[in-house]
Amino acid sequence: MRPLPFFLLCLLLFPVATAHADVLKIPHPESGKPAFEMPQRGMTAQQVAARFGQPAKKMPAVGDPPIIRWIYDGYSVYFEGKYVIHSVPNRK
């Protein structure tokens, strides 16, 4: 086969060969609102304790700056210093 026609044939078939793809749909865990209220970013540890009560467990500080985790029934709250940086539902 001559090089030019073979090259043109490859160009014609290339888009067909690359147009196939599988789609994997994974629901985003934060796409829905949680069924319960959790502390918001910027709240102080004192505000969280006053509004949500004492946690079931307080984990020791880790890293620099220190990150502290309070574990509640159904969610965990992460603090940097005395301020909330994130609240996440616990894995089931």
Beta strands, then each sheet from edge to edge (+ up, - down):
strand 1: 57-58
strand 2: 67-72
strand 3: 75-80
strand 4: 83-89
sheet 1: 1+ 2- 3+ 4-
end
